Amino acid sequence: MASNLDLEEQEQLASLKHFWSKYGNLISWVAIVVFGSIGAWNGWTWWQSRQGAQASVLHGELERAAQAGEVDRVQRALLDLREQYGSTTYAQQGGLLAAQTLAQAGKSEDAQAALRWVLEKGVDAGYQAVARLRLASLMADAKKYDDALALLAGKLPTEFSGLAADRRGDILLLQGKKPEAMAAYRQALTGLDDRADYRRLVEVKLAALGGDPPPAAPVAAAR
């Protein structure tokens, strides 16, 4: 006769077999999904790190080319950076740096194209804002005043509102619209930190037009 211990073991085994026959497939699929997700996440993290490291190397090449003033090399490095690592912040940084180098070399159209890529394809709102401001300046240099103003009317992070208003004032002044330029400079001052060095320059621009800066915010309110 089987002992009670043997019976209990058989009962537990039978219960386990019944449980597995009923829920085994579900458990297997859940395990596959869970461990597959962990593996996918680890793989994605590794791939991102690898992409970042490779993009960093290519960005370094672009930096060296920019410092040497080798425009063709800058453009090649930027093209590779965008095509191979366009989703990284290095590509956006490279676009801004390349645009600066190209503009200094007198290649305004190429510089504008580099900035436009950052603006349209970038993933970082800060870099996109910088690209928008610099692109507006290049458009103004090309006397495309209305296009530049339309670009500055686009959405920007709050931190860039003062700089955008200042840039708008410069363009309006180039158009001979002195009252509108003064209003833009006043708006810029309200958006710039009272301690920012750049604020002094905007105050000089406004004073040169015969305008007074807006009153500073109360200390308590600023805090």
C-alpha positions as CSV (number, residue, x, y, z in Angstrom):
1,M,0.0,0.0,0.0
2,A,1.3,3.4,-0.9
3,S,2.2,5.6,2.0
4,N,0.5,8.9,2.7
5,L,3.7,10.7,1.6
6,D,3.7,8.9,-1.8
7,L,0.0,9.8,-2.2
8,E,0.6,13.5,-1.5
9,E,3.4,13.5,-3.9
10,Q,1.3,12.0,-6.6
11,E,-1.6,14.4,-5.9
12,Q,0.8,17.4,-6.1
13,L,2.3,16.0,-9.3
14,A,-1.2,15.4,-10.8
15,S,-2.2,18.9,-9.8
16,L,0.9,20.3,-11.4
17,K,0.3,18.4,-14.6
18,H,-3.3,19.6,-14.6
19,F,-2.2,23.2,-14.0
20,W,0.4,23.1,-16.7
21,S,-1.9,21.4,-19.2
22,K,-4.3,24.3,-18.6
23,Y,-2.0,27.3,-18.3
24,G,1.3,26.0,-19.7
25,N,1.0,27.6,-23.1
26,L,0.0,31.0,-21.6
27,I,2.9,30.9,-19.1
28,S,5.3,30.0,-21.9
29,W,4.1,32.9,-24.1
30,V,4.3,35.3,-21.1
31,A,7.8,34.2,-20.4
32,I,8.8,34.6,-24.0
33,V,7.3,38.1,-24.1
34,V,9.0,39.2,-20.8
35,F,12.4,37.8,-21.5
36,G,12.1,38.9,-25.1
37,S,11.3,42.4,-24.0
38,I,14.3,42.4,-21.6
39,G,16.6,41.2,-24.4
40,A,15.2,43.8,-26.8
41,W,15.7,46.6,-24.3
42,N,19.3,45.5,-23.6
43,G,19.9,45.2,-27.4
44,W,18.4,48.7,-28.0
45,T,20.5,50.2,-25.2
46,W,23.7,48.6,-26.6
47,W,22.8,49.8,-30.1
48,Q,22.1,53.3,-28.9
49,S,25.5,53.4,-27.1
50,R,27.2,52.1,-30.1
51,Q,25.5,54.6,-32.4
52,G,26.5,57.4,-30.0
53,A,30.1,56.3,-29.9
54,Q,30.4,56.1,-33.6
55,A,28.6,59.4,-34.1
56,S,31.0,61.0,-31.6
57,V,34.0,59.9,-33.7
58,L,32.4,61.4,-36.9
59,H,31.5,64.6,-35.1
60,G,35.1,64.9,-34.0
61,E,36.2,64.6,-37.6
62,L,33.7,67.4,-38.5
63,E,35.1,69.6,-35.7
64,R,38.7,69.2,-36.9
65,A,37.6,70.0,-40.5
66,A,35.8,73.1,-39.3
67,Q,38.8,74.3,-37.3
68,A,41.0,73.8,-40.3
69,G,38.5,75.7,-42.5
70,E,38.3,72.7,-44.9
71,V,34.8,73.3,-46.3
72,D,34.6,70.2,-48.5
73,R,35.6,68.0,-45.7
74,V,33.1,69.6,-43.4
75,Q,30.3,68.9,-45.9
76,R,31.3,65.3,-46.4
77,A,31.5,64.7,-42.6
78,L,28.1,66.3,-42.2
79,L,26.5,64.2,-44.9
80,D,27.9,61.0,-43.3
81,L,26.7,62.1,-39.9
82,R,23.2,62.8,-41.1
83,E,22.9,59.7,-43.2
84,Q,24.3,57.2,-40.7
85,Y,23.5,58.8,-37.3
86,G,20.7,61.3,-38.1
87,S,18.8,60.4,-34.9
88,T,21.6,61.4,-32.6
89,T,22.2,64.8,-31.0
90,Y,25.7,64.7,-32.6
91,A,24.0,65.1,-36.0
92,Q,22.2,68.2,-34.8
93,Q,25.4,69.6,-33.2
94,G,27.2,68.9,-36.4
95,G,24.6,70.7,-38.5
96,L,25.0,73.8,-36.4
97,L,28.7,73.7,-36.5
98,A,28.8,73.0,-40.3
99,A,26.4,75.8,-41.0
100,Q,28.6,78.3,-39.1
101,T,31.7,77.1,-41.0
102,L,29.8,77.3,-44.4
103,A,28.4,80.7,-43.6
104,Q,31.9,82.1,-42.8
105,A,33.1,80.6,-46.1
106,G,30.5,82.5,-48.0
107,K,28.3,79.5,-48.7
108,S,25.1,80.9,-47.4
109,E,22.8,78.6,-49.3
110,D,24.6,75.5,-48.0
111,A,24.6,76.9,-44.5
112,Q,20.9,77.5,-44.7
113,A,20.3,73.9,-45.9
114,A,22.3,72.6,-42.9
115,L,20.2,74.7,-40.5
116,R,17.0,73.7,-42.2
117,W,17.8,70.0,-41.7
118,V,18.4,70.6,-38.0
119,L,15.1,72.5,-37.7
120,E,13.1,69.9,-39.6
121,K,14.8,66.6,-38.7
122,G,16.2,67.3,-35.3
123,V,14.9,65.7,-32.1
124,D,16.1,68.3,-29.5
125,A,14.0,71.4,-29.2
126,G,16.9,73.5,-28.0
127,Y,19.1,72.8,-31.0
128,Q,16.1,73.3,-33.3
129,A,15.5,76.8,-31.7
130,V,19.2,77.7,-32.3
131,A,18.8,76.6,-35.9
132,R,15.7,78.7,-36.3
133,L,17.4,81.8,-35.0
134,R,20.5,81.4,-37.1
135,L,18.5,80.5,-40.2
136,A,16.5,83.7,-39.8
137,S,19.7,85.7,-39.6
138,L,21.0,84.2,-42.8
139,M,17.7,84.9,-44.5
140,A,17.9,88.5,-43.3
141,D,21.4,88.8,-44.7
142,A,20.0,87.6,-48.0
143,K,17.3,90.3,-47.7
144,K,14.6,87.7,-47.4
145,Y,13.0,89.8,-44.6
146,D,9.5,88.5,-44.7
147,D,10.6,84.8,-44.8
148,A,12.9,85.5,-41.8
149,L,10.1,87.1,-39.8
150,A,7.7,84.2,-40.7
151,L,10.4,81.7,-39.5
152,L,10.7,83.6,-36.2
153,A,7.0,83.4,-35.7
154,G,7.2,79.7,-35.3
155,K,7.0,77.9,-32.0
156,L,10.0,78.2,-29.7
157,P,10.9,77.1,-26.2
158,T,10.2,79.9,-23.7
159,E,13.9,80.3,-22.9
160,F,14.5,81.5,-26.5
161,S,11.6,84.1,-26.7
162,G,13.8,87.0,-25.8
163,L,16.4,86.1,-28.4
164,A,13.7,85.7,-31.0
165,A,12.2,89.1,-30.3
166,D,15.7,90.7,-30.5
167,R,16.3,89.0,-33.9
168,R,12.9,90.2,-35.0
169,G,13.8,93.8,-34.0
170,D,17.0,93.6,-36.0
171,I,15.1,92.5,-39.1
172,L,12.3,95.1,-38.7
173,L,15.0,97.8,-38.3
174,L,16.6,96.6,-41.6
175,Q,13.1,97.1,-43.2
176,G,13.0,100.7,-41.9
177,K,10.2,99.9,-39.4
178,K,11.6,101.8,-36.4
179,P,8.5,101.8,-34.1
180,E,8.0,98.0,-34.7
181,A,11.7,97.4,-34.1
182,M,11.5,99.3,-30.8
183,A,8.5,97.3,-29.7
184,A,10.4,94.1,-30.5
185,Y,13.4,95.2,-28.5
186,R,11.2,96.0,-25.5
187,Q,9.7,92.6,-25.8
188,A,13.1,91.0,-26.0
189,L,14.1,92.8,-22.7
190,T,11.1,91.3,-20.9
191,G,12.2,87.8,-22.1
192,L,15.9,88.2,-21.1
193,D,17.3,87.6,-17.6
194,D,18.2,90.9,-15.9
195,R,21.6,89.5,-15.2
196,A,22.3,88.3,-18.8
197,D,25.2,90.2,-20.5
198,Y,23.3,90.1,-23.8
199,R,20.6,92.2,-22.2
200,R,23.0,95.2,-22.2
201,L,23.4,95.0,-26.0
202,V,19.6,95.0,-26.5
203,E,19.3,98.0,-24.2
204,V,21.9,99.8,-26.3
205,K,20.0,99.0,-29.5
206,L,16.8,100.4,-28.0
207,A,18.5,103.5,-26.6
208,A,20.0,104.2,-30.0
209,L,16.5,104.4,-31.4
210,G,15.5,106.8,-28.7
211,G,13.6,104.3,-26.6
212,D,13.7,103.5,-22.9
213,P,13.9,99.9,-21.6
214,P,10.9,98.5,-19.8
215,P,11.0,98.8,-16.0
216,A,12.9,95.9,-14.3
217,A,10.7,93.3,-12.6
218,P,10.5,93.7,-8.7
219,V,13.0,91.6,-6.9
220,A,10.3,89.7,-5.0
221,A,8.4,89.0,-8.2
222,A,11.6,87.8,-9.9
223,R,12.3,85.5,-7.1
